[in-house]
Every structure is written in C-alpha cells, then in structure tokens.
C-alpha cells in the first residue's frame, strides 16, 4: 500500500512540473514537402507551424517545430510586388498539425516594402486577414556620424502581438528579421474606407 501511495505521489509531482508534448519537426524542401521526425518538446512548448502565402494562393507550410506560446498566432502581410503573408499557428495536443488562418477580417492598411532603399511609399491598401488587427511600419536602424537613423523598410498589416517588438526570433522573413515593428494604430475597417471614399467623391463633386 505504501508503494502504491509513493507512485501516486511521484505521478502527481510529474504532472505538476509540466507535461512535454511530442511534435513534428521539419523544414519545407524545394518540392514543398515538410518531411521530418517526431521530437519531444521542452517543457511548456507546444506544436508550431509557420506559413508563407503569396497573393491569394493557399498558405504554404514552411516549417514545423516545438515553440514557446509567444511565437503563436503571429501574422504579418505586405506588398512586395505581390501580396506576401507570413504567419504562424499552434496546437497543444500530441503530434497535432496546426492550421493557418486565412479569412479576411474586414480590416485594411496602407502597404509597401523595400529591401535596398529608404523609400517605402504605400501605393496600395492591403486587406488584413486572420489575427492581423494593426497597421505596422518596419524600420532599419543604421548609424551615420554617431547619429542613429531609421529607414522605413515595409508597411502593412500585423497581429498586435508583434507590435513594438524586434522581429528576431519570430516568424518574420529574413530581410525583416533583425528589425523592429512599430504599430501606427488599429487597421481601418472596410466600412470606414467606403465612407472616406464617398467623402472624397463628394468634396470633388462640389463646385
């Protein structure tokens, strides 16, 4: 009886200290296959999937791994010739497969991007999807004669959990990964855009 009681106590301690999930770990190859293996996650990590979407195509799985919850439900969209969206999704059951969120949420932001210039004038408005509820600007920091300057690198839609943070260690693409996101407030709803359009048309129609 004493032995049974001891085993019950040990099991209770293990439950209290946290449970380690098993998740798939892989990176997508040139054939768009994410072939990997099951791994035991560190304590308090869950199953993570990162996605890349171009234009209106279905999101492409980029990687699967164990990750802290702070990396979950991140999303960032901008125009780079075409619409680009980087996002993440998580789940917390054994060997689970997180799914992307791709539905429009009725919000819009001005958007542009540049990798080799300090000029990023938003010529288009991008539709936000999923968890994206804020408009962002990303700046590259550089020093000239001991003065720190900021060059605007990209603008678009972002989930608020990426606001005012450095993108290193997030699901952001390489050329943004060492930069900081600054959010300019909530994204604009489609109703407000329609109202603004009507106001502009009315003003120009007046004589």
Number of C-alpha atoms within 10 A of each C-alpha: 5 7 8 9 10 11 11 12 12 12 11 11 11 11 11 9 10 12 13 15 20 21 26 23 20 18 17 15 11 7 6 11 14 17 13 14 11 13 14 15 20 15 13 15 21 25 27 27 28 28 21 21 19 16 12 11 9 12 19 16 21 21 22 26 22 23 18 15 16 11 21 21 23 23 29 26 30 27 24 14 10 11 17 16 25 21 30 26 21 25 17 17 13 14 16 16 17 17 16 21 16 17 10 13 15 15 23 25 26 21 25 25 22 18 14 8 10 15 14 17 15 17 10 13 16 21 23 30 22 19 21 28 24 25 29 30 23 22 20 18 13 11 9 7 5 7 7 9 12 12 15 20 23 26 30 31 31 32 23 20 17 24 19 15 13 17 19 14 9 20 24 24 14 10 12 20 14 16 18 20 22 19 22 14 12 18 22 18 16 14 11 12 13 10 11 12 11 11 12 10 11 10 9 8 8 6 4
